[in-house]
Amino acid sequence: MGKRNRNKQRNQDKNGNPAGRSRDDAGWGAGYTEINKENKLFEQYYQELKIVPEGEWEQFMEALREPLPATIRITGYKSHAKEILHCLKEKYFKEIQDLEVDGQKLEAPQALSWYPDELAWHTNMSRKILRKSPLLEKFHQFLVSETESGNISRQEAVSMIPPLLLKIEPHHKILDMCAAPGSKTAQLIEMLHSDMDVPFPEGFVIANDVDNKRCYLLVHQAKRLNSPCIMVVNHDASSIPRLQIECGGKKDILFYDRILCDVPCSGDGTMRKNIDVWKKWSTSNSLQLHGLQLRIAVRGVEQLAVGGRMVYSTCSLNPVEDEAVIASLLEKSEGALELADASSDLPGLKWMPGMTSWKVMTRAGEWYADWSEVPQSRHTQIRPTMFPPADAEKLKAMNLERCMRILPHHQNTGGFFVAVLVKKDPMPWNRRFPKLRGKAAEAVGAAEEIPAETADEGGEAAAEDKPKDLEDSQESSVKKDGVCGPPPSKKMKLFGFKEDPFVFLSEDDPVFSPIQKFYNLSPTFPKFNVLTRTHEGKKRHLYMVSKELRNVLLNNSERMKVINTGVKVWSRNNDGEQFGCAFRLAQEGIYTLFPYINARIINISVEDIKVLLTQENPFLSKLENEAHEQAKKLSMGSLVLRYQPDTQNAASPQCPIELCGWRGKTSIRAFVPKNERFHYLRMLGVEVFREKIRGGPVDGKTAGEPEIGEPGEMPTVEDSGEMECEGDKGAEAKPEAPELDGEEVMEAEDSPAECTAENSEKVVTPETV
């Protein structure tokens, strides 16, 4: 939504602080005092189109001038969601209720009425207040920490709507066409993993973005969820290549069960957070984007399976970008597509029905009600597809009123447009009949299959199922077994960083045998889904993907540019070789891997977790008796620390916890990233707070001095820097360094011998204080 000013760089003053307008303050008042929130052309245009009900115009404009409320979403698929929700409601929300900041009384956060299971909340706090107010410091740090560990996402309310309308099930193959920065992609992954007992759902998410740098931001977002079913690719969405999969020993075309088509737009629905839209808005933005939006939507429905759903969305209120694209798409489909009635899918959501009549205005203020009125000199700027269909019967049959337009003043949100399309038949120019699997196939089982040419083994027929003007070229090259190489190097020089190949382990790979023996992996473990990112030399990390994504990778290495896929499950640790295995477990992949591990597991209690997460290298004797006895029986090396819920003790966490650890000679430690440590400690009722360092005394304390909590609380964490990472950064966010395996800096060091107090996070305990 509103992917604007993508390559804009932050300017900094000599002290390293953002100069002028920074992303941190974008849309929240600071740095924008010179911008007048008025645009006469905007008001003239939308008043003429009557997108706002009669008598509500003033409320509409007043809402646009107000800052957007802060909105958060709890990651729904994780078993920890209920624990986080309980922590929010019983602790943080009560603490900030009725607080007054800068003369503004803070209201208690409210659950979004239309979002399932109270997993999305909003408050009248702006991001500026949330970041700057000392009274909200603990709440802000909680949000940032949980966001980094993937348990919470900061996401605009209306942005949550499209994934919900897709009605995703675990077996669905999903394409997110314009995915960056990734908040909606995260939702899609959550829905795919709705059953936590299934480590490898049948479905997968392919997340695409045209901007190479934004793809790395997308990788960062997706990696927080630690899913083996996500792949990030880098293509122009309007010509994203047709992929192939192997099915029954033959090559077949990949059609998607669900497609999210959240296209680039003018973004006038984001005026509440992107203040510069007030100054820059004109109708020419929409006229220029209309063609691209239509091409992306056409490419999307081409790759949609019959019976599948595609959601088209924008954060623009302009019918040229909204209903005009949908009407043109329906007209091109010749009955193959229909608009679904989604009015009852989100009870509690207020929306306006789609428009059936609109006009087109130029930047100069000239109006045209029909294509026939447009002079020849304007034909390059204004196209016939921008107008409603002239045939009244055809227009009525489209049911454009089923589109949904969300207006800011109705529920204190941003502006948004969304439409749900269902594919009933192949597109008129398609030669193949896409098939659905599973339950979705039963719904369309009565449909007749259209005879088609079978794609040959080389997949040359894959590109023949589309109009010539939309045809994209395919390149061919020789592919090594089990290796998915990158596109030709010539393209890489033009489009971003060069990526290493994805190399799946062979059946006789010497790396895997010691791992299987050391951890006593189950015979059902899918070892052929394990991959690495190097051809030669020692393998540093091992990753896992689902069986279906492996199929996609192996059959499309020449067609697509893959940025990242899979979840890290093992990391090399040379110290471990002397104990029988050179690879230690990685916390990112523990929930994927744990169902297959049958050895080196220690059952721990709540008190054991506190010891492991608050002390650097505690002696084995610090563990409670049961865990201590288990640990003594194990040899040195990597292991799993497992907590099972105690149903008799309602105060303890009621969800299982698996932590990666290392058993030393006389000590034991947890290999858990910093923010996940904080997450688990909060679940146990431990207060975790880091004092911000601002170069001077804070509340009478010396900068950096840890604040001792209230009696019964854990003292604060000592830290030398501010937490300034938000979950859903905008276009200016700096991408991750293009390291091929996408390692995160919060990862614990590979070798336990190197993990000292200087290079790992430590929570201050009463003993150390």
Protein Blocks (a to p, Z undefined) as FASTA:
>chain_A
ZZahklpccdddfkopaehjafklgonlpoplmpccbdfklmmmmmmnopacghilmmmm
mmmmpccdddddddfkbmklmmmmmmmmmmmmmmmgopaeehiacddddddfkbghhlac
cdfbdfklmmmmmklmmmmmmmmmmmmnopaccddfklmmmmmmnopafkbccddfblbg
olmmmmmmmmmmmpmklmbafbdcddddfblklmmmmmmmmmmnopakbccddddfklcc
cddddeehiacddddfbdcdddddehlmmmmmmmmlmmmgcfklmmmmmmmmmmmmmmmm
mmpcehiacddddfbfbfklmmmmmmmmmmmnnopaccddfklmmghiacddddfbdcdd
dfkopacfbfklpcfklmmmpcfklpccfblklmmmnommlpccddfklnopaddddddd
ddfbdcfklcbdcddehjllmmmmmpccdddddddfkopmmmmmccfklpccddddddde
hiacdddfklmmmnocaddddddddfklmklmmmmmmnopafklcfklpccfbfbdjdfb
dcdddfklmmmmmmmmmmpccfbgcjdfbdcdfklmmnopabdcdfklmmmmmmmpcghi
acddfklmmmmmmpfbdcfklpcfklmmmmmmpccddddddddddfklmkbccbdcdddd
dddfkbccddddfklmmmmmmmnopacdddddehiaeehiaehiacdddehiacddddfb
dcfbdfbdcfklccddfbfklpafklccfblklmcfklcccdddfklZZ
